[in-house]
């Protein structure tokens, strides 16, 4: 029997083996609420006001949306989630999800925290990757200026040198400990600086193995070509190309900015165009699997099945470490656990950090979910089916 015929995303006993009855019910009501954009918008505003005026709301956040989408406030608190996922064959990617900082001391702290995730991953097969955002290590405005190729004054040049040093230290630690590191993609108007940093790190640390991975967001119409050019550059430079391929997370912001600043939007003309380029990127990577390692970060069932089919066509084992699937903690469990059950490499992003500091991340997650066509209805239908299945199992046992 082929491996792809073993994949059935409707196999509830695998999809929700990770969740207790209580967690299933909590997820159902959470996704039900997230399905209403107005509820998400008003809820986000009320939460921000409550935190600003130190109203006792942290406990409510911690026990609802935070507990569902996050691993804990620190690395140690994530241990239980890492262990539970690992027991079901799913890895964890510790993601320090504190956002919006603009202070050098905070950037230094973030750097040390990310290095701590690399050290935690060392020797633990349940943590196959570490990850970071460059905006956790640098001012947004500085990255924008560098991306625009604007001349930096002496103070800014020194500041950017410190940014590069933070990025280097993280990647060097990954190289030293043989832990692969993802550099996440961000807004298009700062992405040039991020791409250049990622390329520089790959040139330095990917000579013998896949340590550093860049990320491409396929909602952009130029990223398939970027992938091909990046591969050409890596073969010319004799280093290995690590790529995490996602659809993307900043579409509304990208469109609004393009209108405001009167330039052509980088966003694909349609969802089908985005899906096409995403799948073509998967094909291109597998055609060049000797020099490219990929992580398919997607909640799209069709893309996951396509990748599994392509692996089978090219006689690439499901357990080949050059190919990973990845989803976010708290989302698309039916994809993650059914793929893992079929023998594929799967890892969940496990965000962590203090409740108040992770709120911008949680808000973005909720807003993204409301805008993904079919995402909420699919999650809810599966959760409903699982609650019914468990109820019937309990009846049969009586």
N, C-alpha and C positions, 0 to 999 in steps of 0.2 A: 504493500500500500504506500502511495506517495505521502510525503510529509504534509503537503498542502491540503490533502483530503482529510487529514486529522484535525484541521483548524475549523472550529465551529464557534463563532462568537456568541451564539445563543446558549452555550452549555453553562447553565446557571450554577451548577455545583462547583465548577472551577472558578467562574467569574467572581463569585462572592464568598469563596472559602475564607478570604481575608477578614470578612466582616461579621461581627456578632449581630444578634437580632436587634439590639439597641442601636448599633451603628447603621444598620440598614434603614431603620425607621427614621433616624436623624437625617441620613442622606436624602431620603425621600422628601421630607419636609423642607430641607435646605434647597434642593434643586427645584422644588415646587415654587419657593419664594423667588429664587434667582431667575426663574422663567418670566418674571414680570419686570421689564426695564424700569418702570416707575418706582417699584418697590426697592430695586437696587439703588437707584439714584437718591431717593429720599432717605433710605437707610444709611447710605454712605455719608450723607450730609449730617444726619443726626448723630451718627457715631463720631465723626470728626469734632463736632461741637461738644459732645459729651466728654471726649478725651481732653479737649482743650481746657475745659473748665473742671477737670478732675472729678467728674461725676462717676459713681461706682458702676461702670459698664464693662470693665475689662473681663470680669468673671463671665458675663453673658457671651462676649466675643470668644473667649477662650474655650468655652464649652460647646460652641456651635460651629461657626464657620472656620475658626482657627483650628479647632481640634480635627476637623475633617480634612483640611488642606495642608496642615503643617505637622512637622514631626515633634516640635517642642521649642523651648526658648533657647536651648543651647545644644551642643553636640551630644552631651551626655544624655539629655532627655530624649534624643532621637534613637537611642540604642534599642528601645523596645520595638519601635517601628521597623528599624533595620533588621532585627532578629525575626520578627513576624513575617516580613516580606521575604527574607532569605529562606525561611522554612518552606515557602511555596515556590522557590526557584526564581524569585524576582529580586534584582539588585536595587540598591539605593544610591542616589546621587545627592549628597548633602549640599544644599543650596542656601547659603547665608543671604537671606532675602530682605536685608535692611536697605531701604532706598532713600533717595532724596537728600543725602548728606553733602555738605559743601566745604567741610573743614579739613585741613591737612591732618590733624590728629585723628579725626574719624577715618580718613583714608588709610592712615597707618594701622589703625585698629582693624579695619576691614581686611587689610593685607595679612595681618597676623592671624586673623580668624580663618581666612581661606587657606593659609598654609597649615593651620591646625586640621582642616578637613582633609588635606592631602596626607598628613601624618596619620590621621584616623583611618584613612583608606588603606594605608600601607599594610600589606599582608592579610587583609580581610577580603575574601572573595565575594562577600555580600555588598561591597562598595567598589564597583568597577571604575568609577570616574569621580573627579572633583569638577567644580564649575565656578565661574565668576563672571560678573559684569564689569566692564572697564569703568562704568560710571560709579561703581562702588569704590574706585581707586582714584578718580579724577573728577575735576569740575566739568560739568556739561558744557559750559561756555568755552572752556579751553579746548575740549575735544572738537567742538564746532569750528573754532578758529583754525585748528590744525587741519581738519578735514577740508576747509576752504583754501588751504595753502596760503593763509595770511601770515605775514611776518610777525613773529613773536618778539616782544621786547625782552630785555635781559631777565627780568623777573619771571615772565611767562616761560621763557626757555628753560630756566632753572626748575620751574614747577613741572614742566613736561618731562624733564630728565628724571625727576622723582617718580613720576607716573610710570615711565619705562622701567625704572629700577624695581618698582613694586611688581609689575607684570613679570619681569625677568625672574625675580626671586621665587614667585609662585611656580612658574614653569620649570625653573631649575630644580626646585624641590620635587616636582613631579618626575623629572628626569632622573634625579638621584634615587628616588624610591620606586621608580617604574610604575607610577600612578598616572594614568591619562587625565588630561585637563581640558575641559571645554571652555572656550571663550564665547560667551553669548553674543548674539547680534542685538543691535538696538536701533534707534531712529536713523533714517537714511542720511540725515544731515550731520551725523557724527560718525557714520559707519566707515568712512574712508580711513580715519585715524585708527579705528578698531581693526579693520582689515590689515592695515600696514603693520600694526603691532603683532597681530596673529601670524602674519607671514614671516616677520622677523624671528619670532619664537620658533616657528616650524623649521626655518632654515638652520637655526641653532641646535634644536633639540630632537628633530625628527630624522636624523641621519640613519639610525639603525632600527628604530621602532616608532610606532605611532604614540607620541606623547601629547602633543598639542593639537587640538581640533578647533578650527574656526567654525562659525555658524552662518548659514545663508537662509534668508527668509524669502520663500518662493512667491509671496504675494507681490514681490517686486518683479517687474517685467524684464529686468536686466540681469537677474541672478543666474539663470541657466548659462548665459554667456560668461558671466564672471567665474562660474565653476570650471568651465572648460579652459578659460585663460589661467586660472589658478593651477589647474593640473599641468598645463603646458609649462608654466613657470617652475613648478616643482620638479618636473622631469628634467628640465634644463639645469636646474640648480642641484639636482641629485639629492633631493630630500623627499620624505613621504608626506602625503597630503591627508590630513585628518579633517573630516567634514561632518558636522551635524546639520541635517536638513530639516527645516521646519516650514510651516506655511507663514507664520508670523503673528506678531502681537500688537502692532501699532497702527493698524489700517485707518481707523477714524482720525487719529491725530495726523497721520501722513496726508490724508485727503484735505483736511482743514487747513493745514499749513501751506499746501500747494496752492489752494485757492487764495489764501491770505497774501502770499508772497508772489502770486501770479507766475508760477512756473508749472511745467508739465508734471502731473502727478506720477510718482514712480510705481503706483499701484497697477496691477493687472487690470485689463479692461473688463474681465468677468471672472467669476469663480471657476468656470470650466477652463479658462486660460491658465489660472493658477494651478488647478489640478493637473492639467497637461504638463506644465513645466516641472511640477513636483515629481511626477512619475517619470518624466524624461531624465531628471537628475538622478533618480534611483537607477535607471537603466545605464546611464553614463558611468556611474560609480562602479556598478558591478562589471561592466565591460572593462574597467581598468582596476580591478580589485587587487592586482599585484602591487599597485602603488597608491591606492586610496582605501582608507578605512572609513566607514560611515556609521552614523547613528541616525536612524529615521525617527525624529521626534514628531509624532503625529497621532491624532485621535481619529484619523480617517480609516475606516475599515477596509475600503477598497485599495488604498495605497499599501496597507499592511499585507493584504493578500497578494497584491502584485509583487511586492518585494520577496515574499516567501516563494512565489511561483518562479521568479527570476533566479533566486538562489538554487531552486531545484533544477531549472533548465541548465544552469551553468555548473551543476554538480558541486555547489558550495554547501558544506554541511550546516545545518541549523545552528550548531554550536560553534561555528567559526567566529573567533573573537573580533574579526575585522568588520562584522555586521551586528549592529545592535538595534533594537526597537526601544522607544522610550515614550512614556506618558507621565502626566503629572499625578502626584499623590492625590487621591480623592476623585479622580476622573478616569473614565474609560477602563474600569477594572475588567470589564468583559473582554477587552482587547489584551491587556497586559497578562492576565492570568491564563487565558486560553492559549496565547502564544507561548508562554512559559511551559504550560502543560504539554504542548506539542514539541518542546525541545529547543525553542529559539532563545537567544540572549535578549533579556528584557530588563530594563532598569527604570524605576520610578524616580522622578525629581522629588526630593523631600526637602521642602523649604523649612527654614527654622530662623528663630530670632525673637527678641522681646515682642510681646503682643502689639504694643502701640507702634513700634518701628516697622512691623511687618504689615500693618494695615494698608499702606498704599499698594502692596503686592496683592493682598486679598481683594481689595476694591477692584483692581484691574482684572483679576481672575473672574470676579462676578460679572463685570461689564463685558468681558470677552464672551463669556458663556451665553449671555442674553443675545449676542449678535451672531452666534454660530447657528445657522439654519439647521434644525433637526437635532441639535446636540441635546437640548433639555428633554425633548420628547423621547429620544432614544434612552437616555439615562433613566427617566421616570418609568418608561414601559418595562425596562429590565428590572428595576427595583420593585415595581408592582408585581411582576411575575415571580420574583424571588420571594417576596413576602407570602404570596399565595402558595408557592412550592413548600416553604417551611411550615406553613400552617397545616398543609395536607400531610406532611411528614409526621408532625406531632399527633395528628388525628390517627394516623395509621399505627402509631406506637401505643396508643391507648387500648 
